[in-house]
Amino acid sequence: MDGTMAAETNVRDAAYPRIHPDLRVTFRVVAPNARSVQVAGGDGLGPEPFDMERDAEGVWTVTTPPAVPGFHYYWLLVDGMQVNDPSSQTYFGYGRPTSGIEVPEPGVDFYEVHDVPHGEVRSHGYRSRITGKWRQATVYTPPGYDTDIEARYPVLYLQHGAGEDETGWVRQGRANLIIDNLIAAGQAVPMIVVMECGYATPVALPPGSPFPEVIKKIVAAFERLVIDEVVPMIDADYRTLPDREHRALAGLSMGGMQALGIGLTHLDTFGTVAAFSGVPFGDIDPAVDFGGVLSDPEAFNRRVRLLWLSFGSAEARFVERVQQFRELLDRQGIAHEVYESPGTAHEWQTWRRSLHAFAPRLFGG
Amino acid sequence: MDGTMAAETNVRDAAYPRIHPDLRVTFRVVAPNARSVQVAGGDGLGPEPFDMERDAEGVWTVTTPPAVPGFHYYWLLVDGMQVNDPSSQTYFGYGRPTSGIEVPEPGVDFYEVHDVPHGEVRSHGYRSRITGKWRQATVYTPPGYDTDIEARYPVLYLQHGAGEDETGWVRQGRANLIIDNLIAAGQAVPMIVVMECGYATPVALPPGSPFPEVIKKIVAAFERLVIDEVVPMIDADYRTLPDREHRALAGLSMGGMQALGIGLTHLDTFGTVAAFSGVPFGDIDPAVDFGGVLSDPEAFNRRVRLLWLSFGSAEARFVERVQQFRELLDRQGIAHEVYESPGTAHEWQTWRRSLHAFAPRLFGG
């Protein structure tokens, strides 16, 4: 088919969606009885839904303009009803399984499978006392974890964004492959990566609580979950280096806000904090917010190994907010580093690149 | 809502589908522009699609008759187009992500989470020489695997059915919870469970090969994959007891046929073979099929620790075929055991019960 190829996110043997050499994407759906079919999604495909055209047999197709490389969530609008594309794998985003398409980035392979030693991705189930529910943390263990049984490892806690869950960083983000490749290249130290679900509804939440109260309690419950349950569990069940120097907390978007909110107020637990496309909402009072740590630059800079921020140059909302946060940090004399992902939006390609840039800075790597 | 409850397979916070105390299920879909919406699925919900009814706002609902307990795949037909229900989690079945609903079985909890020690579920990635592709085996390690670092374990290789993949036995089948619970109750010995994807297309398959030839090569490639790649890899990467006495091969439906086909012809590798709702197609010639092992009952019965078959009493097609296979085994004097799951069809509840009945028979448990 003239240089086009089936997307690697297609279900087994599906010929469409197809990627063109110039990264245009052709979608195809069989819907003989539909009156209108559109393809819609996040920033990476285009801001507006694409109208598909029907042929005589009821097969609808459309070819988009060249897409930004990376992973994009998308969906179909069939007579206005949002459904997933039967031809693509689904990924947990927007609070439910959502179709995804991988658009390759020419010449870039830091998140591909290479012939290097691979770590394992584990699903670590546990009953949370705080939520009363069964939860599953995703845990990456580095190559050699099962054989070098005396070795102990630093831990990166890595959070997903709003509407996603503990599967996002591996399935959409390919965090395991990024870390495998960095370790193999000697660019990052072997580490454990813990990916939790960033939602926690406390057992005790009274029904009918007013909304702002509920949000506060959910935010507080996740903080308690990380500090009181997850970190101790990981230190007990894995061969970690169980001190703040060997723990980092990072996240993307909502997870970035959580990383700042939890990490900066628990510097006894985390030595490094990073927010990918995630900065605090609203005005920050350095004397009050984050327990006031931003008001004492000398203590902060001595104590914190690394405060790291990133954003994609095409994610309009966040460029400005990250800039404001940087200015605040500069005014306060708080040391930090910033990475900008060129040309990418509030999407996984920004966060893959962020992890790839951030992980080598961790744990003396 | 009067005794009904949201299905546990619903996406976060979705109120529908809802299960009634008598196991009727109410489905609900918002599709204002659709002219017809139906719910359809496998044997567990009912043989025919259920027509949904539209209200004035374009919300469609239907309540089914009482459903058979267990996990059921299903989908929506919106103006005849098959799509998933946006309110339910998806599971890999029918060759793609497919909606699933869990209908609880009153008084039955052998596949639920209990407060017992839990094993881990690992995704073990590797590059196959036979397929040339990156694959991911799902590996269950029992409680204590990471702490009792001298202990070695027997291995159950456990295959899914047609259209499913290496995620099926955990996500739909809850194999990890079934084994956790059996181990905790002292009813099964701690074991590793390896769940592979039952498809393997060999690198060398020439394009345009005739179909029967292709099928033969794919069947042979999966056999080689199991024997030459997966078993040696598992023995190298996990603390196994690496001999035939401590290896079992089992599978459901297509996976059951694979277990018989591969297991009975590689009795040097596997000491136990089991087929859940899966028997060979067509007539069997004991002198020829399975390398002729069924024609020497004395050698077979001495060598094979256990040949184990199961089926659901409501899966019409398979009851008869299992019966024919049993008669053949009886005629040949081949020792075997059979388990019948009462009232269940060609569905996961049959296979959960099969695993629950089979695992205690393994490895001297």
HADDOCK unambig.tbl for C-alpha pairs under 7 A between the chains (distance, minus, plus):
assign (segid A and resid 11 and name CA) (segid B and resid 96 and name CA) 5.79 0.50 0.50
assign (segid A and resid 12 and name CA) (segid B and resid 95 and name CA) 6.66 0.50 0.50
assign (segid A and resid 31 and name CA) (segid B and resid 81 and name CA) 5.77 0.50 0.50
assign (segid A and resid 33 and name CA) (segid B and resid 79 and name CA) 5.89 0.50 0.50
assign (segid A and resid 33 and name CA) (segid B and resid 80 and name CA) 6.94 0.50 0.50
assign (segid A and resid 34 and name CA) (segid B and resid 79 and name CA) 6.94 0.50 0.50
assign (segid A and resid 79 and name CA) (segid B and resid 33 and name CA) 5.90 0.50 0.50
assign (segid A and resid 79 and name CA) (segid B and resid 34 and name CA) 6.92 0.50 0.50
assign (segid A and resid 80 and name CA) (segid B and resid 33 and name CA) 6.95 0.50 0.50
assign (segid A and resid 81 and name CA) (segid B and resid 31 and name CA) 5.75 0.50 0.50
assign (segid A and resid 83 and name CA) (segid B and resid 83 and name CA) 6.59 0.50 0.50
assign (segid A and resid 83 and name CA) (segid B and resid 86 and name CA) 6.87 0.50 0.50
assign (segid A and resid 86 and name CA) (segid B and resid 83 and name CA) 6.86 0.50 0.50
assign (segid A and resid 89 and name CA) (segid B and resid 97 and name CA) 6.45 0.50 0.50
assign (segid A and resid 90 and name CA) (segid B and resid 97 and name CA) 6.67 0.50 0.50
assign (segid A and resid 95 and name CA) (segid B and resid 12 and name CA) 6.63 0.50 0.50
assign (segid A and resid 96 and name CA) (segid B and resid 11 and name CA) 5.76 0.50 0.50
assign (segid A and resid 97 and name CA) (segid B and resid 89 and name CA) 6.46 0.50 0.50
assign (segid A and resid 97 and name CA) (segid B and resid 90 and name CA) 6.66 0.50 0.50
assign (segid A and resid 120 and name CA) (segid B and resid 122 and name CA) 6.56 0.50 0.50
assign (segid A and resid 120 and name CA) (segid B and resid 123 and name CA) 6.03 0.50 0.50
assign (segid A and resid 120 and name CA) (segid B and resid 124 and name CA) 5.57 0.50 0.50
assign (segid A and resid 121 and name CA) (segid B and resid 122 and name CA) 5.55 0.50 0.50
assign (segid A and resid 121 and name CA) (segid B and resid 123 and name CA) 5.13 0.50 0.50
assign (segid A and resid 122 and name CA) (segid B and resid 120 and name CA) 6.56 0.50 0.50
assign (segid A and resid 122 and name CA) (segid B and resid 121 and name CA) 5.56 0.50 0.50
assign (segid A and resid 122 and name CA) (segid B and resid 122 and name CA) 4.11 0.50 0.50
assign (segid A and resid 122 and name CA) (segid B and resid 123 and name CA) 6.12 0.50 0.50
assign (segid A and resid 123 and name CA) (segid B and resid 120 and name CA) 6.02 0.50 0.50
assign (segid A and resid 123 and name CA) (segid B and resid 121 and name CA) 5.14 0.50 0.50
assign (segid A and resid 123 and name CA) (segid B and resid 122 and name CA) 6.13 0.50 0.50
assign (segid A and resid 124 and name CA) (segid B and resid 120 and name CA) 5.57 0.50 0.50
